């Protein structure tokens, strides 16, 4: 999850917004973007840092933070993960 924020500060929900959420399921990557912050649509892409770690990414370009969060929660309910791993907390 990526948020806007002031330099050297933690995000503040009173004025900062979420503009990107990424996740992987069974080797398929997903990236949800808010077009309020990201200025143009991003197309699907491949990020494969090593041949043993293929990384095709499907992109969802959403109009704003609310739509981004709705998409994420809809996807989460659709996938129904048994285990969730986070690297930011």
Helices and strands as residue ranges (DSSP letters): E 2-3, E 18-25, E 28-34, E 45-46, E 56-62, H 65-79
